[in-house]
Amino acid sequence: MFVTSPYRRWLTPMRARSSDEPHRVSTPLELFFDLCFVVAVSQAALPLHHSIAEGEVLDGVRGFLLVFFSIWWAWMNFTWFASAYDTDDDVYRLTTLVQIVGALVLAAGVEEAFDHTNFTVITIGYVIMRLATVGQWLRAARADPQRRATAMRYAIGVSAVQVLWLLRLLVPDEPATMLPVFVALALLELAVPIWAERAPGGPTTYHPHHIAERYGLFTLIVLGESVMAATIAVQAGFGPDIMHEAALIRLAIAGVIIVFALWWIYFAKNAGDMLNSLRTSLLWGYGHYFIFAAAAAVGAGLAVRVDFVAHDAEISTTLASYAIAVPVAVYLFFVWLLHLRPERNGFFRFVPPGIVVLVLLTPLVPASIELIAVLLVGLVTVHITLGRKSSARSDR
């Protein structure tokens, strides 16, 4: 359990926590960590919005996915480590605050990365976050003899990849040369947990329901960016330009319904019970990159649509609609793949993929955003109806 005494110890042994510890919930430090990371998320989504509004879709999407990877991966590694080894002592708290500083440095470099393809500041911020994690793994290796090999593999693997990230700064920041190197290093980052968790001492003792809660909370925070975009649409709708008022209010209503439905679908079931093996947990954890990125991109898409309605974006109606439809479709597909599909049989197994296809077709017809909202409401309704029928059968 966490140290609750006002006389918190400076340093306590970082022993592994139990994977079935009762009443395990997110700590105030974890919530603060998420809140600070959302600053980086919003900084990544803003240039995506501007790039699409200016018609530079490929550049915007590429930059967003690269930047978002660094944010997501640092957040994910902190989350899984904390689930297994959080001591809440002073050194742990200070190390976590260093990781937050790294996230803020990363956020400060987003504009330079998008405008001039210069990833120096982002790389420095990312390395700060990751090297702080190395310090935590070394503490775990010292205090947990059983999993010392696992912790040392993490420390060695993470350190080696950070050296490679710094060496990458010597590569010219041109997409043709930088992108393949970035992808290779990202794959190495993804490989470190797979290698480390298979050490002789056994995997880390993460808490499945704590992990599910942490991911759910971060989903909420990222969806909050989309709520902000819908709020901006409402604000613009009541501006001095009456010509755009009705369209912006319709967009705001549809945007709010979309975000509400995305929230409902994600939290339709508790994912904690599914994280019962290393393979499943890794696939589930890694797959959330697409859910988090898509949730952030929905907010950027709504902002693009606001610009389009207000004639501040010189793009086609179809592109403005796809700016929302694509991230919504990606979000739905991966929520279905990771959350709904594993425990759903019969007709509902095919409903979400069908909705994904229909969402991707909506930009080809009028009132596409309103139609996306209707489709999502239909999906939620079907899920609720089938869930109640299943519950009734179980009761009988």
C-alpha positions as CSV (number, residue, x, y, z in Angstrom):
1,M,0.0,0.0,0.0
2,F,1.0,3.6,-0.4
3,V,2.8,5.5,2.4
4,T,0.1,7.7,3.9
5,S,2.0,9.0,6.9
6,P,2.8,12.7,6.8
7,Y,6.4,11.7,7.5
8,R,6.9,10.1,4.1
9,R,10.2,8.4,3.8
10,W,12.9,9.7,1.5
11,L,13.7,6.3,0.1
12,T,12.0,3.0,0.5
13,P,12.9,-0.4,-1.0
14,M,11.3,-0.7,-4.4
15,R,9.8,-4.1,-4.0
16,A,7.3,-5.6,-6.5
17,R,3.7,-4.9,-5.7
18,S,1.1,-7.6,-5.8
19,S,-0.8,-8.0,-9.1
20,D,-4.0,-8.7,-7.1
21,E,-3.7,-6.0,-4.5
22,P,-7.2,-4.9,-3.4
23,H,-8.5,-1.4,-3.8
24,R,-5.7,-0.5,-6.2
25,V,-6.5,2.9,-7.8
26,S,-4.7,5.7,-9.5
27,T,-2.7,8.0,-7.2
28,P,-2.7,11.8,-7.2
29,L,0.8,11.7,-8.7
30,E,-0.4,9.5,-11.6
31,L,-3.3,11.9,-12.2
32,F,-1.0,14.9,-12.1
33,F,1.3,13.1,-14.5
34,D,-1.6,12.6,-16.9
35,L,-2.7,16.2,-16.6
36,C,0.8,17.4,-17.5
37,F,1.1,15.0,-20.4
38,V,-2.1,16.3,-22.0
39,V,-0.3,19.6,-22.6
40,A,2.0,17.7,-25.0
41,V,-1.0,16.0,-26.5
42,S,-2.7,19.3,-27.2
43,Q,0.5,20.7,-28.6
44,A,0.7,17.8,-31.1
45,A,-3.0,18.1,-32.1
46,L,-2.8,21.9,-32.8
47,P,-0.4,21.7,-35.8
48,L,-2.3,18.7,-37.1
49,H,-5.4,20.9,-37.2
50,H,-3.5,23.7,-39.0
51,S,-1.8,21.4,-41.5
52,I,-5.1,19.8,-42.6
53,A,-6.8,23.2,-42.8
54,E,-4.0,24.4,-45.1
55,G,-4.3,21.2,-47.3
56,E,-1.0,19.8,-46.1
57,V,-2.5,16.5,-45.0
58,L,0.4,14.1,-45.4
59,D,2.9,16.4,-43.7
60,G,0.5,17.0,-40.8
61,V,-0.4,13.4,-40.3
62,R,3.2,12.2,-40.5
63,G,4.4,14.9,-38.0
64,F,1.5,14.1,-35.6
65,L,2.1,10.4,-35.6
66,L,5.8,10.8,-34.9
67,V,5.4,13.3,-32.1
68,F,2.5,11.4,-30.6
69,F,4.5,8.2,-30.5
70,S,7.1,9.8,-28.2
71,I,4.3,11.1,-25.9
72,W,2.4,7.8,-25.8
73,W,5.4,5.6,-25.3
74,A,6.8,7.7,-22.4
75,W,3.4,7.7,-20.8
76,M,2.9,4.0,-21.3
77,N,6.2,3.0,-19.8
78,F,5.6,5.1,-16.7
79,T,2.2,3.7,-16.3
80,W,3.2,0.0,-16.4
81,F,6.2,0.6,-14.2
82,A,4.1,2.4,-11.6
83,S,1.6,-0.4,-11.6
84,A,4.4,-2.8,-10.6
85,Y,6.8,-0.7,-8.4
86,D,5.2,2.5,-7.2
87,T,6.6,3.3,-3.8
88,D,5.3,6.9,-3.5
89,D,8.5,7.9,-1.6
90,D,10.3,11.2,-2.1
91,V,12.8,9.9,-4.6
92,Y,10.0,8.2,-6.7
93,R,8.0,11.5,-6.7
94,L,11.0,13.6,-7.7
95,T,12.0,11.1,-10.5
96,T,8.4,11.3,-11.8
97,L,8.5,15.1,-11.7
98,V,11.7,14.9,-13.9
99,Q,9.7,12.8,-16.4
100,I,7.0,15.5,-16.4
101,V,9.7,18.1,-17.1
102,G,10.8,16.0,-20.0
103,A,7.2,16.0,-21.3
104,L,7.0,19.8,-21.1
105,V,10.3,20.1,-23.0
106,L,9.0,17.8,-25.6
107,A,5.8,19.9,-25.9
108,A,7.9,23.0,-26.3
109,G,9.6,21.5,-29.4
110,V,6.4,20.4,-31.2
111,E,6.1,23.6,-33.2
112,E,9.7,23.5,-34.4
113,A,9.2,19.9,-35.4
114,F,6.1,20.6,-37.5
115,D,7.3,23.9,-39.0
116,H,10.9,23.1,-39.7
117,T,11.2,19.3,-39.3
118,N,13.6,19.9,-36.5
119,F,13.2,17.2,-33.8
120,T,16.1,18.3,-31.6
121,V,14.1,19.7,-28.7
122,I,11.6,16.9,-28.9
123,T,14.4,14.3,-28.7
124,I,16.0,16.0,-25.7
125,G,12.6,16.1,-23.9
126,Y,12.0,12.5,-24.7
127,V,15.5,11.3,-23.6
128,I,15.0,13.2,-20.3
129,M,11.8,11.2,-19.7
130,R,13.3,7.9,-20.6
131,L,16.5,8.2,-18.7
132,A,14.5,9.0,-15.6
133,T,12.7,5.7,-16.2
134,V,16.1,4.0,-16.3
135,G,16.8,5.3,-12.8
136,Q,13.6,3.7,-11.6
137,W,14.4,0.4,-13.1
138,L,17.8,0.4,-11.4
139,R,16.1,0.9,-8.1
140,A,13.8,-2.0,-8.8
141,A,16.7,-4.2,-9.8
142,R,18.4,-3.5,-6.5
143,A,15.3,-4.1,-4.3
144,D,13.7,-7.0,-6.2
145,P,16.1,-9.9,-6.5
146,Q,13.6,-12.2,-8.1
147,R,13.1,-9.9,-11.1
148,R,16.5,-8.3,-11.1
149,A,17.2,-9.7,-14.6
150,T,13.9,-8.2,-15.9
151,A,14.7,-4.8,-14.4
152,M,18.2,-4.8,-15.7
153,R,17.1,-5.7,-19.2
154,Y,14.8,-2.7,-19.1
155,A,17.5,-0.4,-17.8
156,I,20.0,-1.7,-20.4
157,G,17.6,-1.7,-23.3
158,V,16.1,1.7,-22.6
159,S,19.6,3.3,-22.1
160,A,20.9,1.8,-25.4
161,V,18.0,3.1,-27.4
162,Q,18.3,6.6,-25.9
163,V,21.9,6.7,-27.1
164,L,20.6,5.8,-30.6
165,W,18.0,8.6,-30.4
166,L,20.7,11.1,-29.6
167,L,22.9,9.8,-32.4
168,R,19.8,10.2,-34.7
169,L,20.2,14.0,-34.3
170,L,23.2,13.6,-36.6
171,V,21.0,12.4,-39.4
172,P,19.6,15.3,-41.6
173,D,16.0,16.2,-40.6
174,E,14.7,15.3,-44.1
175,P,11.7,13.0,-44.3
176,A,13.5,10.7,-46.8
177,T,16.3,10.0,-44.3
178,M,14.8,10.8,-40.9
179,L,11.6,8.8,-41.3
180,P,13.2,5.3,-41.8
181,V,15.6,5.9,-38.9
182,F,12.7,7.0,-36.7
183,V,10.6,3.9,-37.5
184,A,13.6,1.6,-36.8
185,L,14.3,3.2,-33.4
186,A,10.6,3.1,-32.5
187,L,10.5,-0.6,-33.3
188,L,13.5,-1.0,-31.0
189,E,11.6,0.8,-28.2
190,L,8.7,-1.5,-28.7
191,A,11.0,-4.5,-28.6
192,V,12.5,-3.7,-25.2
193,P,9.5,-4.7,-23.0
194,I,9.0,-7.9,-25.1
195,W,12.7,-8.8,-24.4
196,A,12.7,-7.7,-20.8
197,E,9.5,-9.3,-19.7
198,R,10.8,-12.7,-20.9
199,A,13.8,-12.6,-18.5
200,P,14.4,-15.7,-16.3
201,G,13.1,-14.0,-13.2
202,G,9.6,-13.6,-14.7
203,P,7.5,-10.6,-15.8
204,T,6.7,-7.6,-13.8
205,T,3.7,-7.8,-11.4
206,Y,1.5,-5.2,-13.0
207,H,-2.0,-4.9,-11.7
208,P,-4.5,-5.6,-14.5
209,H,-7.4,-3.5,-13.2
210,H,-5.1,-0.6,-12.2
211,I,-3.7,-0.7,-15.8
212,A,-7.2,-0.7,-17.3
213,E,-8.1,2.3,-15.1
214,R,-5.0,4.2,-16.0
215,Y,-5.7,3.7,-19.7
216,G,-9.3,4.7,-19.3
217,L,-8.3,7.9,-17.5
218,F,-5.9,8.9,-20.2
219,T,-8.6,8.2,-22.8
220,L,-10.9,10.6,-20.9
221,I,-8.3,13.3,-20.9
222,V,-7.6,13.0,-24.6
223,L,-11.3,13.0,-25.4
224,G,-11.4,16.2,-23.5
225,E,-9.4,17.8,-26.3
226,S,-12.3,17.0,-28.6
227,V,-14.8,18.4,-26.2
228,M,-12.8,21.6,-26.2
229,A,-13.0,21.7,-30.0
230,A,-16.8,21.3,-29.9
231,T,-16.9,24.2,-27.3
232,I,-15.0,26.4,-29.7
233,A,-17.6,25.6,-32.4
234,V,-20.4,26.7,-30.0
235,Q,-18.5,29.9,-29.1
236,A,-18.0,30.7,-32.8
237,G,-21.6,29.9,-33.5
238,F,-22.8,32.7,-31.3
239,G,-20.3,35.2,-32.8
240,P,-21.2,38.3,-34.9
241,D,-21.3,36.4,-38.2
242,I,-24.9,35.2,-38.3
243,M,-24.3,33.5,-41.7
244,H,-22.3,30.7,-40.1
245,E,-24.3,30.5,-36.8
246,A,-26.6,27.6,-37.7
247,A,-24.0,25.5,-39.3
248,L,-21.6,25.9,-36.4
249,I,-24.2,25.1,-33.8
250,R,-25.2,21.9,-35.8
251,L,-21.5,21.0,-35.9
252,A,-21.1,21.6,-32.2
253,I,-24.1,19.4,-31.4
254,A,-22.9,16.7,-33.7
255,G,-19.4,17.0,-32.3
256,V,-20.5,16.6,-28.7
257,I,-22.7,13.6,-29.6
258,I,-19.7,12.0,-31.3
259,V,-17.4,12.5,-28.3
260,F,-20.1,11.2,-25.9
261,A,-20.6,8.1,-28.1
262,L,-16.8,7.5,-28.3
263,W,-16.7,7.7,-24.5
264,W,-19.6,5.3,-24.1
265,I,-18.2,2.7,-26.5
266,Y,-14.8,2.7,-24.8
267,F,-16.2,2.2,-21.3
268,A,-18.8,-0.3,-22.4
269,K,-16.8,-3.0,-20.5
270,N,-14.0,-3.3,-18.0
271,A,-10.8,-4.4,-19.8
272,G,-9.0,-5.5,-16.6
273,D,-10.2,-9.1,-16.8
274,M,-8.7,-9.4,-20.3
275,L,-5.2,-8.6,-19.2
276,N,-4.5,-12.2,-18.0
277,S,-1.4,-13.0,-20.0
278,L,1.8,-11.2,-21.2
279,R,0.9,-11.5,-24.9
280,T,-2.6,-10.1,-24.4
281,S,-1.4,-7.3,-22.2
282,L,1.3,-6.2,-24.7
283,L,-1.1,-6.3,-27.7
284,W,-3.7,-4.4,-25.7
285,G,-1.2,-1.9,-24.4
286,Y,0.5,-1.3,-27.7
287,G,-2.8,-1.1,-29.6
288,H,-3.9,1.9,-27.6
289,Y,-1.5,4.0,-29.5
290,F,-4.1,4.1,-32.2
291,I,-7.0,4.8,-29.8
292,F,-5.2,7.6,-28.1
293,A,-3.9,9.2,-31.3
294,A,-7.3,8.9,-33.0
295,A,-9.1,10.4,-29.9
296,A,-6.7,13.4,-30.1
297,A,-7.1,13.7,-33.9
298,V,-10.9,13.8,-33.6
299,G,-10.5,17.1,-31.7
300,A,-8.2,18.4,-34.5
301,G,-10.7,17.3,-37.1
302,L,-13.5,19.2,-35.4
303,A,-11.4,22.3,-35.3
304,V,-10.7,21.8,-39.0
305,R,-14.4,21.6,-39.7
306,V,-15.0,24.8,-37.7
307,D,-12.4,26.6,-39.8
308,F,-14.1,25.2,-43.0
309,V,-17.6,26.4,-42.0
310,A,-16.2,29.8,-41.1
311,H,-14.3,29.9,-44.5
312,D,-11.0,30.0,-42.7
313,A,-9.8,26.8,-44.4
314,E,-9.2,26.6,-48.2
315,I,-10.0,22.9,-48.5
316,S,-12.8,20.8,-50.0
317,T,-15.9,19.7,-48.1
318,T,-14.8,16.1,-48.5
319,L,-11.4,16.7,-46.9
320,A,-13.0,18.7,-44.1
321,S,-15.3,15.8,-43.4
322,Y,-12.6,13.1,-43.6
323,A,-10.7,15.1,-41.0
324,I,-13.3,13.8,-38.6
325,A,-14.4,10.6,-40.2
326,V,-10.9,9.0,-40.4
327,P,-10.0,9.4,-36.7
328,V,-13.5,8.3,-35.6
329,A,-13.2,5.2,-37.8
330,V,-9.7,4.4,-36.5
331,Y,-10.9,4.8,-32.9
332,L,-13.9,2.6,-33.4
333,F,-11.9,-0.1,-35.1
334,F,-9.3,-0.4,-32.4
335,V,-11.8,-0.2,-29.5
336,W,-13.7,-3.0,-31.2
337,L,-10.5,-5.0,-31.8
338,L,-9.1,-4.6,-28.3
339,H,-12.2,-4.2,-26.1
340,L,-15.4,-5.6,-27.7
341,R,-14.4,-8.3,-30.1
342,P,-12.7,-10.7,-27.6
343,E,-15.8,-11.3,-25.5
344,R,-18.6,-10.7,-28.0
345,N,-20.2,-13.5,-30.1
346,G,-22.9,-13.5,-32.7
347,F,-24.2,-10.6,-34.6
348,F,-22.5,-7.8,-32.6
349,R,-19.1,-9.1,-33.6
350,F,-19.7,-7.6,-37.0
351,V,-21.6,-4.4,-36.1
352,P,-18.7,-2.1,-35.1
353,P,-16.6,-3.0,-38.3
354,G,-19.8,-2.3,-40.4
355,I,-20.1,1.1,-38.7
356,V,-16.5,1.8,-39.4
357,V,-17.1,1.3,-43.1
358,L,-20.2,3.5,-43.0
359,V,-18.3,6.3,-41.2
360,L,-15.6,6.3,-43.9
361,L,-18.3,6.7,-46.5
362,T,-20.1,9.6,-44.9
363,P,-17.9,12.3,-46.4
364,L,-19.3,11.4,-49.8
365,V,-22.8,12.5,-48.8
366,P,-24.2,15.8,-47.4
367,A,-24.5,16.4,-43.6
368,S,-21.6,13.9,-43.1
369,I,-20.8,15.0,-39.5
370,E,-24.4,14.7,-38.4
371,L,-24.6,11.3,-40.1
372,I,-21.5,10.1,-38.1
373,A,-23.2,11.2,-34.9
374,V,-26.4,9.2,-35.9
375,L,-24.3,6.1,-36.7
376,L,-22.5,6.3,-33.4
377,V,-25.8,6.7,-31.5
378,G,-27.1,3.7,-33.3
379,L,-24.0,1.7,-32.3
380,V,-24.4,2.6,-28.7
381,T,-28.1,1.7,-28.8
382,V,-27.4,-1.7,-30.3
383,H,-24.7,-2.4,-27.7
384,I,-27.0,-1.4,-24.8
385,T,-29.9,-3.4,-26.2
386,L,-27.8,-6.6,-26.7
387,G,-26.2,-6.1,-23.3
388,R,-29.5,-6.0,-21.5
389,K,-30.8,-9.1,-23.4
390,S,-27.6,-10.9,-22.5
391,S,-28.0,-9.9,-18.9
392,A,-31.6,-11.0,-18.8
393,R,-30.7,-14.4,-20.2
394,S,-28.0,-14.8,-17.5
395,D,-30.5,-13.9,-14.8
396,R,-32.9,-16.6,-16.0
